[in-house]
Amino acid sequence: MLIVQQCRFYWCGKVQCHSATFLFVKQLRYLQQLTRPRTVDGRCTSERNTLPKCVEESLLKDFSQFSKQDSKTSRTGLLSLQPMSADNLTEAHCFVSVSHLNNCNMLNKFSSDSLQEKILIKLPEVSHQKNYFDMIYTLLCKRQFLEALTVLEVTMIKEDCVEPEYYIYTILINYCGLFGYPDTAFKLYADMMRRGLLVEQSVYYSLFQSVGNCPTPIGLQGIRSLLAYMEKKHIEPERRTCWAILKAYAFCGSIEDGIRVLDYMVHKNMLVPPSVVSYLFCACAKDNETGFQNALLLYKKIKEYKMPLSIFYFYEILHCCRDCSIGDVGSFISALKRLGVKNVDQLCEEKKTGDDIFTETELNQSPELAVQYPNILSDSPTLGCLNSIKNIKTPQDRLFLLGGVQSIFDEMERQNVKPDNAIVSHLLQCSPNTIEVEMKLLQLAEKLDIVVNCRLLNDIALRRVRRKQYKEAKEVLLKMESLAIKPNIVTFGILSMTCIEYEDAIELLKHMSGCKVEPDSKMMNSLLVNACRGYQMEYVGMILDLIDSENIDLQPRFLKRIEQFYLRCSTILKTQSKSFTAEKVNEIRKFCVKYRKWSDTTQIKYVQDDVTSINK
């Protein structure tokens, strides 16, 4: 007979201890009303309880069968138990099947899912170790986990010689699951199994949750071993436990196992929210080698199951498009076949990809040419005009493989997912670094009624600054004004890198004053870099005056840079270099005087503060 649950009953008579032979510990305390009453300190009273006849017959039958079987299967040693009658049985450690327990109507209310979800504070109606539970619960609420563990291992087991109940272990394992302590969680679980305690679904959930919440990924052996044990004992994981299993697999990077768990949940008609599936997409994004193809396969699987799509899925697909390669050519070709792409084997080595193709993809609106574009994200995936996949290396190449920006928006429309600013930002990061693509992307966003925010325009300005297109970067301010978007300190910090001349900085500061944005230390550092590059003494002096007037907290990097510039200026004055005109030398001399006064009142204070912080 399949043994699933365990329980321990106390009947009349003198208690006999079997700890030296086989450890069956007290469990299923919700059956305590069937046991002998006890005093507050846990000792047995002289009263007797009468067991229901159906339970007594089941116990004797199971006990007889178990005594014959367990001599070969005991985990703690060989043991030959002889069946006893109810008259002379003093203490019975019996295994009862779930089907027998369900015969008692009084037990049905304790086997509901709601009871298993009560992790921390739900106790059996009769619990003799409530004092220990309260001590542990109080310590865990204060996040004193080691002290709570000491209550179990030292106070209860060693000092008081008390056999812990199942809920003592449950609350500790639940805490391990919440905060990601898999080693301790599995150790406590092993101790529960050794003692023969009841293991609820909440314990399995917490065990898998501890792996998913662990700061560093651990091996898959613990997960697979626990699943193998549950399968052997015919313990089917509930919905919440499956979520934790999927998260644990995703955290360990085993995407294939996670997809199998997803298949299991769909087969069992379990609810699979998008937040759970997102763990697998996050695992794909972490795999820089094969994350892109895994994300595409996962997306196809979700569409096959007709699961509700979330915008987060598109976030992660574009994340993989930006950061993950296609992996090995052979594996990617195999993935394309699984996606349903035809004529994959006919790809030639030569291909045309990159910025040129992407620009044509986005800007050329010819319907005849549009048919040739690849699109492996649609319901009928195709490679279009693509000749080879060996040289697909850049994000824009992978985005071209998905069909480009317009294709992403079309796919979201088909799936009833409304794009937002984050989607546009992700597409921008995967797009070629050209003004034409940026303008086209803004036009598409406006056409789709996507409200562009300041962060997206800041990203566009930063891309243009890195291309040294300073004039075009300043045009972002005009775009913000037309869209009634207020620029923030990040906007002006980016544009400060375009202030090559003194007049540019003055104009930018006027814009900041009009927007009521105060400059910060990072912006001062960017302005100082431009001012020192051409020995613009008026520019540098203005920066020092601005720091004093605005009382800006400086960074050590700024102080180091201004000091190095002062030393270079002092060297010029000492060597009387002929590379500078007399007027420029006079400006340098005035700056050196001004800097010495400024450093006496400003720099020393910041240097002392910096040294104090380092010492701390």
Secondary structure as GFF3:
##gff-version 3
##sequence-region A 1 616
A	DSSP	beta_strand	5	10	.	.	.	ID=ss1
A	DSSP	three_ten_helix	29	34	.	.	.	ID=ss2
A	DSSP	alpha_helix	53	73	.	.	.	ID=ss3
A	DSSP	beta_strand	91	96	.	.	.	ID=ss4
A	DSSP	alpha_helix	98	101	.	.	.	ID=ss5
A	DSSP	alpha_helix	105	108	.	.	.	ID=ss6
A	DSSP	alpha_helix	113	117	.	.	.	ID=ss7
A	DSSP	alpha_helix	130	141	.	.	.	ID=ss8
A	DSSP	alpha_helix	145	150	.	.	.	ID=ss9
A	DSSP	pi_helix	151	159	.	.	.	ID=ss10
A	DSSP	alpha_helix	166	179	.	.	.	ID=ss11
A	DSSP	alpha_helix	182	195	.	.	.	ID=ss12
A	DSSP	alpha_helix	201	212	.	.	.	ID=ss13
A	DSSP	alpha_helix	221	232	.	.	.	ID=ss14
A	DSSP	alpha_helix	239	251	.	.	.	ID=ss15
A	DSSP	alpha_helix	255	267	.	.	.	ID=ss16
A	DSSP	alpha_helix	274	286	.	.	.	ID=ss17
A	DSSP	alpha_helix	291	304	.	.	.	ID=ss18
A	DSSP	alpha_helix	311	323	.	.	.	ID=ss19
A	DSSP	alpha_helix	329	339	.	.	.	ID=ss20
A	DSSP	three_ten_helix	344	346	.	.	.	ID=ss21
A	DSSP	alpha_helix	355	363	.	.	.	ID=ss22
A	DSSP	alpha_helix	367	370	.	.	.	ID=ss23
A	DSSP	alpha_helix	395	401	.	.	.	ID=ss24
A	DSSP	alpha_helix	404	414	.	.	.	ID=ss25
A	DSSP	alpha_helix	421	430	.	.	.	ID=ss26
A	DSSP	alpha_helix	435	447	.	.	.	ID=ss27
A	DSSP	alpha_helix	454	466	.	.	.	ID=ss28
A	DSSP	alpha_helix	470	482	.	.	.	ID=ss29
A	DSSP	alpha_helix	489	495	.	.	.	ID=ss30
A	DSSP	three_ten_helix	496	498	.	.	.	ID=ss31
A	DSSP	alpha_helix	502	515	.	.	.	ID=ss32
A	DSSP	alpha_helix	521	533	.	.	.	ID=ss33
A	DSSP	alpha_helix	537	550	.	.	.	ID=ss34
A	DSSP	alpha_helix	556	575	.	.	.	ID=ss35
A	DSSP	alpha_helix	582	598	.	.	.	ID=ss36
A	DSSP	pi_helix	599	603	.	.	.	ID=ss37
A	DSSP	alpha_helix	604	615	.	.	.	ID=ss38
###
